[in-house]
């Protein structure tokens, strides 16, 4: 008997500049070659998950839109020993963005981040700050504010960062600990106008340090970074919950290799028990 997978996705989520539904229709059409699959909306996952060998969380949209349902799903999955992919032990965006504060304190190459107004003087001097929700995603709730507006903008559930000028954003895509491909946005004003990117060895070393830090034995991760005006890479976020993969923008052979890597990862995940 083939393993069964509950594939959690919101095919109708209106992502700006991306087609979530198309990507997951493609992925499930290919994964059906190896697994018995059923799709469900994230609000329905908790009620259905115990009928399957594993739950795969994919393009399900920001959990801000259904936080209560997501927390109930997490709690029930952990209590029932349900196998969830990506595993629920992720330390990146899956757990909220406070890890950026932890990495800042540790001296890692990230956009400097604090989570208290009292700590703002620890950030590099800047004319403008970025305030974003700790539980945010997809730029929901992100604001640019001046120093004298911070007190009004920060609510105790926000992160504060300097607005860092950068040349472009770049994303590195991994299955387990294996690099698959990279894409970048040459125009900083158009985050999702992506093109293939050929990473250097130093670029991959940068991305892999955060994949190692996350300690996920299985799963899909996207390491988002920005290239500063002086040429350095800084981590923007480590997306380990439901990273959009932009598979429509890579060559067919790259897509094929990614699907093969994902299927192999899922088989290892299921075999691990």
C-alpha positions as CSV (number, residue, x, y, z in Angstrom):
1,X,0.0,0.0,0.0
2,X,1.3,3.5,-0.9
3,X,1.7,6.1,1.8
4,X,-1.2,8.5,2.1
5,X,-0.7,12.3,2.5
6,X,-3.0,15.1,3.5
7,X,-1.8,18.1,1.5
8,X,-2.8,21.3,3.2
9,X,-3.2,24.3,0.8
10,X,-5.4,27.3,0.2
11,X,-5.8,27.1,-3.6
12,X,-7.8,30.4,-3.6
13,X,-5.4,32.5,-1.5
14,X,-4.8,35.8,-3.4
15,X,-1.0,36.1,-3.1
16,X,0.3,39.3,-4.7
17,X,2.6,38.5,-7.6
18,X,2.3,34.7,-7.1
19,X,-0.1,31.9,-8.0
20,X,-0.2,29.7,-4.9
21,X,-2.9,27.4,-6.3
22,X,-1.1,26.7,-9.6
23,X,2.1,25.7,-7.7
24,X,0.3,23.3,-5.5
25,X,-1.8,21.8,-8.3
26,X,1.5,21.1,-10.1
27,X,3.2,19.6,-7.0
28,X,0.3,17.3,-6.2
29,X,0.0,16.2,-9.8
30,X,3.6,15.0,-9.6
31,X,3.6,13.6,-6.0
32,X,0.6,11.4,-6.9
33,X,3.1,9.3,-8.8
34,X,4.5,8.2,-5.4
35,X,1.7,8.8,-2.8
36,X,-2.0,8.7,-2.3
37,X,-3.0,12.4,-1.9
38,X,-5.9,14.4,-0.7
39,X,-6.0,18.2,-0.5
40,X,-7.7,20.3,2.2
41,X,-7.9,23.8,3.4
42,X,-5.9,24.7,6.5
43,X,-9.0,25.2,8.5
44,X,-10.0,21.6,7.9
45,X,-6.6,19.9,8.6
46,X,-7.2,19.1,12.3
47,X,-10.4,17.3,11.6
48,X,-8.9,15.1,8.8
49,X,-5.3,14.6,9.6
50,X,-5.5,11.3,11.7
51,X,-6.7,9.5,8.5
52,X,-3.4,9.9,6.8
53,X,0.2,8.7,7.2
54,X,1.5,12.3,7.1
55,X,0.3,15.9,6.7
56,X,2.2,18.2,4.3
57,X,1.7,21.9,4.9
58,X,2.3,23.9,1.7
59,X,0.9,27.1,0.3
60,X,-1.7,27.7,3.0
61,X,-1.3,31.4,3.3
62,X,-0.3,33.5,6.3
63,X,-1.6,31.9,9.5
64,X,-2.7,35.3,10.7
65,X,-5.9,34.7,8.7
66,X,-6.7,31.6,10.7
67,X,-4.5,31.7,13.8
68,X,-6.9,29.9,16.1
69,X,-7.4,27.0,13.6
70,X,-3.6,26.8,13.1
71,X,-2.8,26.7,16.8
72,X,-5.5,24.0,17.3
73,X,-4.0,22.0,14.4
74,X,-0.5,22.3,15.9
75,X,-1.7,21.3,19.4
76,X,-3.7,18.3,18.1
77,X,-0.9,17.1,15.8
78,X,1.7,17.3,18.6
79,X,-0.6,15.6,21.1
80,X,-1.6,12.8,18.7
81,X,1.9,12.2,17.3
82,X,0.7,13.1,13.8
83,X,3.6,13.3,11.3
84,X,3.7,16.9,9.9
85,X,6.0,18.0,7.1
86,X,7.6,20.4,7.6
87,X,8.0,19.1,11.2
88,X,6.6,21.4,13.8
89,X,10.0,21.9,15.5
90,X,11.2,24.6,13.0
91,X,12.9,27.5,14.6
92,X,12.3,30.0,11.8
93,X,9.1,31.7,10.7
94,X,7.1,28.7,11.9
95,X,7.7,29.8,15.4
96,X,7.3,33.5,14.7
97,X,10.0,36.0,13.7
98,X,11.5,36.5,17.2
99,X,14.4,34.3,16.0
100,X,15.7,37.4,14.2
101,X,16.3,39.0,17.6
102,X,18.1,35.9,18.8
103,X,20.3,35.8,15.7
104,X,21.1,39.5,16.0
105,X,22.2,39.0,19.6
106,X,24.4,36.0,18.5
107,X,26.1,38.3,15.9
108,X,24.8,36.4,12.9
109,X,24.5,38.2,9.5
110,X,20.9,39.2,9.7
111,X,19.1,42.5,9.4
112,X,19.6,43.9,13.0
113,X,16.4,43.3,14.9
114,X,15.0,44.1,18.4
115,X,11.6,43.5,19.8
116,X,11.4,46.2,22.5
117,X,11.2,50.0,22.0
118,X,13.7,50.2,24.9
119,X,16.3,48.4,22.8
120,X,16.1,50.5,19.7
121,X,19.4,52.2,20.4
122,X,21.1,48.9,19.8
123,X,20.2,49.2,16.1
124,X,22.4,51.1,13.7
125,X,21.4,54.7,13.2
126,X,18.8,55.2,10.5
127,X,16.3,57.8,9.3
128,X,13.5,55.2,9.0
129,X,12.6,52.0,10.7
130,X,10.7,48.9,9.7
131,X,8.1,47.6,12.1
132,X,6.6,44.2,11.4
133,X,4.4,41.7,13.4
134,X,6.3,38.9,15.1
135,X,3.7,36.5,13.8
136,X,3.5,38.2,10.4
137,X,4.0,36.9,6.9
138,X,3.6,38.1,3.3
139,X,4.3,41.7,4.4
140,X,1.0,41.8,6.3
141,X,1.2,44.6,8.9
142,X,4.6,45.8,7.8
143,X,5.2,49.6,8.2
144,X,7.9,52.1,7.6
145,X,8.1,54.7,10.4
146,X,10.3,57.6,11.5
147,X,12.0,57.5,14.9
148,X,9.5,59.8,16.5
149,X,6.6,57.5,15.4
150,X,8.0,54.3,16.9
151,X,6.2,54.7,20.2
152,X,2.9,54.7,18.4
153,X,3.7,52.0,16.0
154,X,5.2,49.3,18.4
155,X,2.5,47.3,20.2
156,X,4.5,44.6,22.1
157,X,4.0,42.1,19.3
158,X,6.3,43.7,16.8
159,X,9.8,43.7,15.6
160,X,11.9,46.8,14.9
161,X,14.6,47.0,12.2
162,X,16.5,49.7,10.5
163,X,15.4,50.2,6.9
164,X,18.4,48.8,5.2
165,X,19.2,50.0,1.7
166,X,20.0,47.0,-0.5
167,X,20.8,46.2,-4.2
168,X,18.5,43.2,-4.5
169,X,16.8,40.3,-2.6
170,X,17.8,36.7,-3.2
171,X,16.2,33.4,-2.1
172,X,17.9,30.1,-1.6
173,X,15.7,27.0,-1.8
174,X,16.5,23.8,0.1
175,X,15.0,20.3,0.6
176,X,16.3,18.9,3.8
177,X,19.9,20.2,3.9
178,X,20.4,20.0,0.1
179,X,20.4,23.2,-2.0
180,X,18.1,23.1,-5.0
181,X,18.1,26.5,-6.7
182,X,18.2,30.3,-6.1
183,X,16.2,33.2,-7.4
184,X,16.7,36.9,-7.0
185,X,14.6,40.1,-7.5
186,X,16.9,42.5,-9.5
187,X,14.5,45.4,-8.8
188,X,14.2,46.1,-5.0
189,X,10.7,47.6,-5.6
190,X,9.4,44.3,-7.2
191,X,9.9,41.5,-4.6
192,X,8.3,38.8,-6.7
193,X,9.6,39.7,-10.1
194,X,12.2,37.0,-9.8
195,X,14.9,35.6,-12.1
196,X,17.3,32.7,-11.8
197,X,20.4,33.4,-9.7
198,X,23.7,31.6,-9.9
199,X,25.0,31.6,-6.2
200,X,28.7,31.7,-5.4
201,X,30.3,29.4,-2.9
202,X,30.2,32.2,-0.3
203,X,26.5,32.7,-1.0
204,X,25.7,29.0,-0.4
205,X,27.9,29.0,2.8
206,X,25.7,31.9,4.0
207,X,22.5,30.1,3.3
208,X,23.6,26.8,4.7
209,X,24.5,28.3,8.1
210,X,20.9,29.2,8.7
211,X,19.6,25.8,7.4
212,X,22.0,24.1,9.9
213,X,20.9,26.5,12.6
214,X,17.3,25.5,12.1
215,X,18.1,21.8,12.7
216,X,15.2,20.4,10.7
217,X,16.1,16.9,9.5
218,X,13.4,17.0,6.9
219,X,11.5,19.7,5.1
220,X,11.5,22.5,2.6
221,X,13.1,25.8,3.5
222,X,13.6,29.1,1.8
223,X,16.4,31.4,3.0
224,X,15.6,35.0,2.1
225,X,18.4,37.5,2.1
226,X,19.3,41.0,0.8
227,X,22.5,42.1,-0.9
228,X,23.5,45.4,0.8
229,X,25.1,48.2,-1.0
230,X,28.5,47.1,0.3
231,X,28.0,43.6,-1.1
232,X,27.2,41.7,2.1
233,X,24.3,39.3,2.5
234,X,22.0,39.8,5.4
235,X,19.2,37.3,6.4
236,X,15.7,38.8,5.9
237,X,13.8,35.7,7.0
238,X,14.0,31.9,7.2
239,X,10.8,30.6,5.9
240,X,10.2,27.1,7.2
241,X,6.4,26.9,7.5
242,X,5.0,27.1,4.0
243,X,7.5,28.8,1.7
244,X,6.3,29.6,-1.8
245,X,8.8,28.0,-4.2
246,X,8.3,30.0,-7.5
247,X,8.6,26.8,-9.4
248,X,7.1,28.4,-12.5
249,X,10.2,30.5,-12.8
250,X,12.8,27.8,-12.9
251,X,13.8,25.6,-15.9
252,X,11.9,22.3,-16.4
253,X,14.8,20.2,-15.4
254,X,15.2,22.2,-12.1
255,X,11.5,21.6,-11.4
256,X,12.0,17.9,-12.1
257,X,15.0,17.7,-9.8
258,X,13.1,19.6,-7.0
259,X,10.1,17.2,-7.2
260,X,12.4,14.2,-7.1
261,X,14.2,15.6,-4.1
262,X,10.9,16.4,-2.3
263,X,9.5,12.9,-3.0
264,X,12.7,11.3,-1.7
265,X,12.6,13.5,1.4
266,X,9.0,12.6,2.1
267,X,9.8,8.9,1.8
268,X,12.7,9.3,4.3
269,X,10.4,11.3,6.6
270,X,7.8,8.5,6.6
271,X,10.4,5.8,7.0
272,X,11.9,7.6,10.0
273,X,8.7,6.7,11.9
